[in-house]
Amino acid sequence: MTSDWLMPGVLSLGGGFALGVIFFAGLWWTVIRALASPRPALWFIASMLIRVSITLVGFYWLSADQLWRLLLCCAGFMLARPLTSRYLSGPATDGRKSCN
């Protein structure tokens, strides 16, 4: 009985985490690229559309019209934010503490 909801739940949580890593790593990559670009607004707008589209399609596909799976996707997504920002932001080079 427990395997009926355990495996889809784990897949939803893990999929939400993967979507979060893709979203926040893409945001980090966008900021790095936009700082060196003559048109940073284009980078931010295009990146936002792509990242949000990937996330929404992934949530829709992983949740399979079940609220509890959608909530697990959201939980995995939120878990990815602090871990991704900690991994991608290196130590501060000027002696200050990192913002994360």
C-alpha positions in Angstrom: 0.0 0.0 0.0 2.8 2.5 0.8 4.5 1.9 -2.5 1.4 3.3 -4.3 2.2 6.8 -3.1 5.9 6.6 -2.1 7.5 6.3 -5.5 5.4 9.1 -7.2 6.0 11.2 -4.1 9.8 10.7 -4.2 9.8 11.4 -8.0 7.7 14.6 -7.5 10.0 15.8 -4.8 13.2 15.0 -6.7 11.8 16.4 -9.9 10.8 19.6 -8.2 14.4 19.8 -6.8 15.8 19.3 -10.3 13.5 22.0 -11.7 14.7 24.3 -8.9 18.3 23.7 -9.6 17.7 24.4 -13.3 15.7 27.6 -12.5 18.2 29.1 -10.0 21.4 28.0 -11.9 19.8 29.6 -15.0 19.2 32.8 -13.0 22.8 32.8 -11.8 24.1 32.2 -15.4 21.8 35.0 -16.7 23.1 37.5 -14.2 26.8 36.6 -15.1 26.0 37.0 -18.8 23.9 40.1 -18.5 26.5 42.0 -16.6 28.9 41.7 -19.6 26.2 42.3 -22.2 25.4 45.6 -23.9 21.7 44.6 -23.7 21.1 43.1 -20.2 17.3 43.6 -20.3 17.1 41.2 -23.3 19.0 38.5 -21.3 16.8 38.9 -18.3 13.5 38.9 -20.2 14.4 35.9 -22.4 15.8 34.0 -19.5 12.8 34.6 -17.4 10.5 33.3 -20.1 12.5 30.2 -20.7 13.0 29.4 -17.0 9.4 29.9 -16.0 8.2 27.9 -19.0 10.4 25.0 -18.1 9.3 25.1 -14.5 5.6 25.3 -15.2 5.7 22.5 -17.8 7.7 20.4 -15.4 5.3 21.1 -12.5 2.3 20.2 -14.7 3.9 17.0 -15.9 5.2 15.9 -12.5 2.0 16.7 -10.6 -0.2 14.6 -12.9 -3.3 16.6 -11.7 -2.8 15.6 -8.1 -2.4 18.4 -5.5 -0.2 16.4 -3.1 2.3 15.8 -5.9 2.2 19.5 -6.9 3.0 20.4 -3.3 5.9 18.0 -3.2 7.2 19.5 -6.4 7.0 23.0 -4.8 8.8 21.7 -1.7 11.6 20.3 -3.8 11.8 23.5 -5.7 12.1 25.5 -2.5 14.8 23.2 -1.2 16.9 23.7 -4.3 17.1 27.5 -3.8 19.4 27.7 -0.7 21.5 24.7 -1.9 22.0 26.0 -5.4 22.9 29.5 -4.2 25.3 28.1 -1.7 27.0 25.9 -4.3 27.2 28.6 -7.0 28.3 31.5 -4.8 31.9 31.1 -3.9 33.5 32.6 -0.9 33.6 36.4 -0.8 37.0 37.6 -2.1 37.0 41.0 -0.4 36.8 39.8 3.2 33.0 40.3 3.5 30.6 37.5 4.3 28.5 36.1 1.4 24.9 37.2 1.2 23.6 33.6 1.3 
